Amino acid sequence: MSPPKLTPELLKRFFVAASMRRWNDQACPVEFSELDKQAHKAMVAILLAKHSLERVDYSRLITYFCFEFLNRVVLTDIKPPIYYKLLDTHRQALADYVLEEIQEEVKGYALFKDLHTYLCYPPKDLESALLHAAHHYVSAWEFSLIYDFNPRMYGVQEIKDSLDNALLLDGQYLSQVPHLKLLASMFAQLRFQKRWSQTPRVPATSVLGHTLYVALCAFLLSFDLGACESMRINHFLGGLFHDLPEILTRDIISPIKHGVKGLDAYLKEIEAQEMENKLLRYVSVEFKEDLLYFTQEEFANRYRDPQSQAIHQVGLDTLWQTYNHDQYKSVCGTLLKVCDQLSAFIEAKMSIAHGVRSDILVRGAHNMLDQYASLSLHGIDIGALFRDFACDGS
């Protein structure tokens, strides 16, 4: 049994983004975290891609996103106007610094071999343009709340004008989504739904940030597991959108969902109705099918029939032995469930490490460790991720 290449250090690097405050030099009506912004950006980027008139390479899009996310986490202390000026004169030096900071954390994945080149010589392809458009759109969405809260503060109008100009340049991509404003705002609702809502916790991560954390873990572990390209893509998208129905139902805690007989199944029915009425009717047919695939039975092991497009659930071993091929567009729901629990485990352990603990956090972390510490999946010691966090005192 092999250990995963996903290291505790990289998991912590991702989690740091939850503590990074955005717009911290402005009067903000709410707190904006970098993890939430990146999750919102990822959702909008996929939304733009699914409505694009050109063919999108989703592996490339997700890889670029990972590069930009890590770059942002490492260089977060530099204000955007200064950062863009530094790029004109010190682009390679900044790329060198980013690579030096994270190279030990990412060295197990060939995915990151082009990170330095990407940062030094940004591509000018469709995938990069979609990410930039999503970045500007989400930044403008955040700043619209700040602007409405205090439009007369020094520099506010200048920032708004800059963002408005960026959106004009991105117009060819943004205009292809008929209900972009509505959909992006609905995705953003997950920013305001806090996880572990029944207990204090630091940082108080949101459902939105959690979805990105699950997506990143599932995507990287897909390489460890030897998943085909379409499965890797689906694991990122499945992680990113698995909690989307909570826009409509809120995050109902597991003890209630599973403790009240029949409630979990009934909630699934309500979620399906609400998704159809309030969200799915605003997206393209292709994206609607994807969202249903990723939100209905989100933790089931499944594949699509290449001819009929019917969805079939299969056993875990059968999934890997028979359906780990691009044409089946498979999803390992077991992996997504483990990553969902890993995210919750790290949320609890990091809060405890920061000195904010409660019986709920301690019991929750203990129960998850008991359940997953010995888990192996397709020959990979997934439990090592849980044991590593348990042993380092976090």
N, C-alpha and C positions, 0 to 999 in steps of 0.2 A: 504494500500500500504506500503510495507516494504522498508527500505533503504538498499542499497547494503552493503555487508561486505567489499568491496574494499574501503579502506580509502584514503583520500587525502595524508596522510603521506606515505603510500605505493606507491602511484602513483609518489610522489616526489622522493622516494627512487629509483624507477626504472629510473626516469629521470636524477638523479645525474650521472648515468653511461655515459650520453652523454657529460658530462664535464670532465670526467676522462681521462687523457692523458696517453696512453701507450708508452713504450719505451722512457720515457722522460729523460733518462740518455744517450740516443744515438743521433747521428746526423741523423735525419729522413728527408727523401725527402718530406714526407707528414705527416700530423697529423693523428695519430691513436687514436680513442676513444674506451673506454671499451664497450659502447653500440654497436658500429659497430662490434667489435670483437665477442661479445656474439651472435649477430644476425647471423654473418657469421658462427660461431660455430654451432648454431642451424640448419642452412640450411645444412651444411656439415654432421652433425649427422643424419638428416633425409635422406639425400642422401645415406649415408652408410647403414642406416637401411633398406631402400627400396631395396637395392641390396644385403642385407645379405642372406646368405645361411641358416641361422637359423631364427626361428620365433621370432619376436621382440614384446615386450609388450610396446606399444606406450604410454600408460598412465604412466607406470613406467619411460620410457625414458624422457617424458616431466616433470614429477615430479622431477626426479633427476636433470634435467637441471635447474629448478626453484631453487632448493636447492643450486646448484653450482653458479648460477648467484647472488643470494643474498649474499652468502658467499664471493664472489669476490668483490661485491660492498662495503661490510662492511670492508674488510681487504685489500683494494686496495693499501694502502700506503706501504705494505710490499713487497719488491722485491722478485721475485720467488725463487732464490737460498736460501735466508734467510728464506722464508716461508716454504720451504720443510724441512729445518733443524729444524725449530721450531715445525713442525708437529711430528718429532721424539721424542721430549721431552715435548711439551706443547699442544698436539692435543686437549685434553679435555678442557683445559683452553681457547683455541681459540674458540672452539665450544660454550663454556659457554658465551663468550663475544659476539659472533655473535647472539646467541639466546636472550641475554639480550637487545641487540641493537634493534632487530626487533620484539620482541614478541608481543608488543602492536599493531603493524601494521598488523600482520598476524593472530592474535588470532581468528578471525572470521572464519578461514578456517581450517577444520580438515586435509586438505592436508598437512599442515606444522607440524603436530604432530610428525612426524618421522624425522624432520630436524636435531635435535640434535644427534640422534642415527646415522643418515647417516654421519654426520661430524666426529663423534667419531669412528665409525666402518664402514668405506667405504665398500660397497658391492663389490663382485668380480663376478658379473654377466655380461651377454652380454650387457645390456643397459649401464652399467657403463663403460665397455670397449669401446663401440662405442663413448660415450661422450669424453672419454680421447683421443681416436684417433682423433676425430674432433678437440679437443682443441689443440693437438700438431700440427695437419696439418695446422690449421689457424694461429697459432703462427709462424710456419715455413714460411707460405706464407707472413706474415707481415715482418718477419725478412729478407726474401730474398730481399725485396726492400731496407732495411737498408744496408744489406751486399753489394749489388751492388753499392749503393751510396757511401759507405766509408768502404771498406773491411779491411783497415789497422789500423783503430782506435783500441785503447786498449780494449781487451776483446771480440772483435767482433767474431774472429775465434773460440774462446772457446764456445761462445753461439751457433754459427752455428753447431759446432760439437755435442753439447749436444742435439740440436733439431734433427739433422740427426740421432743420435742414438735412440731417442724416436720414430722417424718415422719407423725405422727398426723394433722395437719391436711391432709396430702397423700394420705391413705389412699384416698380415692375414686378417685384416678388410679393409684396404685401397686398397688392390689388387683386391677386389671383384667388384670394380666400374671401368668399362673399360675406361671411359673418365673422371676420377676424376679431373685431373689437369685442363682440359678445363672447366668443369662444375663449379668447385670451383672458378676459375678465373672469369667466367661469373657472378656468384653470387656476387663476390667481386666488380664488376663494380658499383653496387648500393651504395658502400661506397662513391664514388666520385660525386654522383649526390645529390646536396644539395636541401633541401626543402625550400619553400618560397624564391626562388632564386632571386626574384625581389626586395628584401628588406634586409638590414642588420639585423642580429638576433644573440642572444647569449643564448645558444650555437647553432652553425649552424649545426643542425642535418641533417643527410643524409637520403635518401630513405631507405637504408638498416636498419639503427637503428630504423626508424619509423615502419618498418614491424614487428620487434620484439616487440615494444611497443604495437602495435595493437594486436599481438598474445597473449601477457601476459594478457592484459586487457580482451580480449574475453574469454580466457581460465578460468580466475578466475570468471568472471561474469557468466559463464556457470554454476558454482556451485550455485550461487545465484538464477539463473533462474530454477534450477532443471533439467538441460539438462542431457540426458543419456550419457554414457561413449563415445560412438562413436561420438556423437555431440560435446562433449567437446574436443576430439582429433581433430576433423575437424575444430573447431573454432581456435585452436592453429595453425594448418597447414594452414588454410585459411587466417588467419592474417599474418602469416609468408611469404606466397608466393603470396599474392594478388597483389603486385606491381611488380612481376617478369617481366612482359612484358616491363616495363620501362627500362630494360637493353637495349632493342632494339629501344625504341621510345623516351627515356628521359621523365622527369617529366613535361608534358605539363600542365600548370596551368589551374585551373578550369574555370576562366573567358573566356579563349580562347576556351577550349573544349566545353563549354556549350553556349558560346556567338556567335559562328559561326555556322550557321544553317547546320545541317547534319554532322558536323565535328566529333562529338563524335562517331557516328555510323561508319563512315569511318575509324577512328582510330582503332576501334575494329577489323575491317577487316584486316588492316595492321598488327596489333599486332598478330592476329591469324596466318597470313602467315609467319611473321618473327619468331614467336615462333616455328612453325613447321620446318622451314628451318634451323634455327641456334641453336636450343636448344633441342627440343623434340626428334629429331632423335638420340640423344646421350644417352638417358636414357632408362631404362627398360620399358616394356609394362605397367606394373602395375604403375610405377611412372609417366609415360606419361599420363595415365588416371587420376591420382590424380591431376597433374598440370593443366590439362584442366578443371577439376572440380573446382579447386580453383581460376582459372584466367579468365575463361569465365563466364560472368554474376556473378562476384564475390560477388555482394551485393544482389543477388536474394535469396529468401527463397525457398529451394529446397531439394529434397531427391532422392535417387537411388532406383529404383525398384529392390527388392531382386532377382527376377528371370531373368529379361531381362537386368538389369543394366542400363536401360534407365533413364535419368535424367528428373525429373518433377518439375516444379515450382508450388508453392501453396501459398495461402494466409497465413498471419502471424498466425492467430488464428488456422487455419487448421494444420499448421506445428506443433504447440505445442500440440494440442488436439489429433492428429491422428498419427503423424510421429516422435514423440519423443521416439523412440525405436531403439536399436542398429542396428537391421537388415536393417533399412532404410538409415543409414549413412547420416543423415540430416545435413543441414547447415542453421543456421539462419542468412541470409544475412543482415537483419535489424540490428542485433547485431554487425556484423562486420562493417557496415557503421557507426553506432554510435561510435564504438571504434576508427575507422579511424578519425572521426571528433573530438572525445575527445583528441586524440593524437595531432591533429592540434591545438586545443584550448589550450592545456597545453603548446605546443611549443610557441604559441603567448604570453600567459600570463606569462610564466617564463622569456621570453626575456624582456617583459615590466617590470617585477619585478627587473630584473638585470640592468635596466636603458637604455636599447636599444629598442626604440620604433619607430614606424612609423605609418602613417595613415593606411597603409595596414594591419599592425598587429592589431591596435586598432579596425578598422572596421571589420576585420575578426573575432576577438574574440567576438565582440559585436553581430555580425550576428549569430554566432554559439550559443551563449548564448540564444539569442531570440528563436532560432529554437528548442533547446534541453532542456532548463531549466525546462520545465513542462512534459518532456517525461517519460512515464512509459512503461515498457515492461514486459509482463507476470506477473504482480503484483509487480514488483520491480521499485522503484523510481530512474530510471537511471539519471534523471535530477539533482538529488542531487549532482552527481559528478561534474557537470558543475557549479551548484550554490555554492558549497563549494569553488571552486577556484576563483569564482567571488567575494566572500565575504571576503576572507582572505587577499585581497590586492595584491595577486600575479599577 
